[in-house]
Amino acid sequence: MIEVSDLRKSYRVRLGRKTFDVDAVRGATFNVQKGEVLGLLGANGAGKTTTIRMLTTLIRPDGGSAVVADADLATEAAVVRQRIGYVSQGGCTQDNSTAREELILQARMFGISKAEARERATRALETFHLTDYADRRCKTYSGGQRRRVDIAMGLINEPKVLFLDEPTAGLDPAGRIDIQNEVKRLRAEGMTVLITTHYLEEADALCDRVAIVEQGRVVAEGTPDELKNEVAGDVVTLGLNGSTPAAEKIMTGAAYVTKLETTDDGLRLFVESGNRVLPTILHDLDDAGIVPDTIEVHRPSLDDVFLAKAGRSLTAA
């Protein structure tokens, strides 16, 4: 449903008296199959939103190509717009409009008749559990309720592909769970979805496949389990309560550590076998008079994958 090849976009930026080019997207290549949820996972500024804005025809690529819902992005932009739904990061509801008014207006902008627009709005309100406050002004809604209106608007034209740009950003935990449940429902119904997120647990829970984006490039792609399996061995996390620099010096020279990262309260070590090397880690730290507050051994997470592929922790970023 989406085929992207070497997509590129640069911006000219002025800083003081100097002007220079910033490469927002540097040759992104990926695809999304019919009925699949693909997550673009990356830190803020990685190029996720710019990629979506190109694929939804809001900005023109500088290079590369894409086919969206069987329409060529460069030569059939109008067809692409008819076949997709798009929910922007900032949302699109107006404070003084009601959910019903927003949905009807959105349907009418797609050329749908007044009667059909009203029928679709009613169905959408029921589907997204909005009926009880459908005729209240949107400014009275919670963040999660407004986000459900946004997604309903993105689906009002019955698109083949739905684009969701950071759909849970800024929501409280309850609102995030609410929206995640809606995305799970859409996946179960066979909707093709491209979603951007910087929440690791969200990508793990919602996405059939994940594409890790770093500095405008897709640096890894696969199912969450496939990506985790690419990071060999185990991860040992040490809570050190102020002893991190001394422990880092010891662990950096240890032959059993393949990669090391500092965290807010300690170290994260990549090792071949956590259970086997754990006694050695404790012995080496004890020789230096360091006693960890906590120590955990676990299989790699998506954040560990991000560190391995992008060179930094997404949580830290």
N, C-alpha and C positions, 0 to 999 in steps of 0.2 A: 504493500500500500504506500510505502515511502521508500524511495531509492535516492540516496544522496551520494554524490561523487565529487570529491575535491572541492567542496564549497568553501568560498573565501569572502571575507569582508574586512576592509580597513577603513579607519576614520582619520581625518586630518584634525589634529588637536593643536590649539595655541596655548602656550604656557609663557606668560610674560611677552617678550618680544620674539620668542622662538616658536616655530611651527614644525611639527613632526607628525609622522604617520603612526597610528596604533593599529596593529593587526588583531582584530577582535576574534576572527575565525580564520584558521590557517590550514585549510585543506581538509575539512571534516568529511569523513566517509563512513556511512552506516546505512542500514535498512531496517524497515519495520514490516513484519508480515501481517497479513489479514487476521484480525481478532487478537492481536498481540498488544501487550502493554510494554513499551520500551521506555526506560528511564534514562535521561541524560543527567548524570550525577557529577557534580563539581562544585567548587567553592564559588562564592560571589565573584564575578568578573572573569570567569573561565570561558565565557562565550556561549553559554546555554541559551540565554534570552535572545541574543543576536541571531543564533541559528534558527530558533523558532520564528522570529520576526521575518527572516528571509523565507522560510518554508510556508508562511501564511501570507506572503506577497506584500507585507507591510514595508519592507525595504528590499532593494535590488542587490543581489550578490555581485561581487566584483569578478568572480570567476567560478568555475565548476558548473555542475548541473544537478538537477533534481527532478524527479517525477513524483507527484503527490496525487493519490487517488486516480491513477491512470491519466493524469494530465501533466504536460510539461510545464515546469515552473516559469521558464523563460518565454514561451510562446503561447501559453494557454492560462495566463494568470486569472482571467475572469472565471474560467471553468474550475480552477483550483478553489477559488473563493466560494463557489456554489456548493462544492462537495466537502468542505471542511467546517468544523466548529473550532472556535478559538476562545480561550479564557485567559485573559492577560493577568500578569502578576498583580497589578494594582486594582483589578476589578473594574466593572463597568456600570454598576447600578448608580442611579441618581438619588440623592437624599429625599427629594420631594415626590418621587414617583413610587408607585406600588409595584409589587412583584408582578401582578397581573398586567399592569400597564407596560412594564418593561418587556415582558414576554411577548405580548401582542405586537408592540412596536418592532421588536427584533424579527418576528415572523413576517411582518409587513415589509420590512426592508429587504427580505429575500423574495419579494414578489408574491407572497401567499395571500389569498383573498381574506377579507375581513372575517367571514364566517369560519373559515378553516383556521385562521390565526387564533380566534377565540377558543376553538375546540382544542387546538394544540396547547394553548396556554393552560387550559383547565387540566388536561392530561398531565402536563409537566408539573403543575402545582401539586397534583395528587402523588405523582411518582416521587417527587423530592420532599414530600411531607411539608408542604408550604401552604396548604389550603386554609388552615386556621387563621393565618395572618396575611392572606393573599392581597387584601385590600387596605392594609396598613402601609404607611410610608416607609420606605426602606431605611430611613435614618433611625427608625425605632427597632430595627433588627439587631440581633447579635452578629458578631463577625462570622460565625459559622453559618448562620441563616443567610446572610448576604452572599456568602461564597456559594451556597447551594443555588441561590438565584442565578449567580454568574454561570454556573455549570449548566443549569437548565436553559439559559439563554444560548449557550454554546451548542446545545443539542436541538434547539427548536426547529432547525431546518433539516433535521434528520440526516446528519452528515455521515460520510463514510469514514472519516478520520477526525478525532478530537485532539486538539492541542491544549495542554494544561501547563501553564507557566507558573511554577511555584504555588500550587493551589492551596497549600496550608501555611504559607509564610505569614507570620504575624498573628496566627490564631492561638488561643489557649489550648491546653491539652484536650479538653472535651471537644472543641471545635475541630481540631485536627483529626481526632478519631472519627467524628461525624463525616468529614469529607473523605477520609480514607475508606470508610464503609461504602460511600457512594461510588468511588472508583472501583472497588472490588465488585460491586453490583454491575457496573458497566462492563468490566472484564468478563464476568460470568455470562452476560448477555451477548458477548462476542464483538463488542465495540473495539475498534483499533484506536489506541491511545498513545500519544507521545507526551511524556510528562517530564518536566525539569524539576529537580529537587537538590537540596544540599543536606537533606536529612537521611542519614544512613539507614536507620530502621525503616523509614518510609520506602526507600528503594527496595530494601530486602523483602518487605511485606507485600508491596503492590506490583512489582515489575516482573514480567516473565524473563526479560533480559535487561541488562544494564550496560550503558556505554559511559565510561569514565572520561570526562572532558577536563583537560588541563591546558591552559594557555592557548585556547582556540583549537586544540586538536583532540581527536578521540584516541586515547592512549591504550585503551583496553575495552573489550566488548565480549559479552557472554552472559549466561545465566548467573545469578548470584553464587550458586554452588560451584559452577565451573570456575569462576574467578577466584573464589576462596581456595579451591583445590590447586590453583596455580602457585599459591604461596606455600612452599614446602615447609614442613616441620610444624612447630608449635610457637606460641607467643607466651613469654613470661613477663608479667607486669609486677613491678616492685614499687611499693609505697615507701618513700624514704624520709619524709619529714625533715628536710633541710640537709640531708647528706648526699643529695644528688650529684654535685660536682665530683666528690671523692669517689663515689660508686661508679660514675660514668668513666672516670680515668681507669679504674680497674677493669670494668667490663669491656671497654674499647680494645684492650689488649688481649682479651680472652679468646682462645682459639675456638671455643664452642659457640661463640656468638657470631651469627652471620650478618646481622644488621641490628642497629641500636637507635632508639629515639627517646628524647627526653619528653616527659609529660608534665602536667601542672604540678604533680606531687611526687614524681619519681622517674622511673625508666621503663621502657618497653623493649624487651629483648626478643629477637627472632633466633630460635635455636632448632636443631634437628629433632631432638626429643626432649620435651620439657621434663618429664618424669625422671629421665636418666641423668640430666645435667643439674637438676635442682639441688641435690646435695653439694655438688661442686660450687654452685653459685653461692650458697649459704656459707660454705667453708671459706671461699675467697673473700667474701665480705666480712666474715667474722675475724679473719686474720688482720683486717684493717680497722677493726673495732666498729664496724657498721652493722646494725641490727635493723632489718626492714620492719616497718610497721605492718605492712601487708604484703602478701605474695600470692599471685594467681597464675595458673597455667591453663591456657585454653587454645582451642583451634583458631586459625585466622578468621577475622571478621572482615566486613567490607571496608572498614577503616584501615585494616592492615593491608588489604589489597590496594587501596588508594595510596598508602604510603609506599608500597612496593612499586607501583606503576607510575605515580606522579612525583615521588621523591619527598612527599610531605604528608602529614596526617590531615585529613579533611576536618576532623574535629578541632584540631589546633588552628587550621586555616579559618 
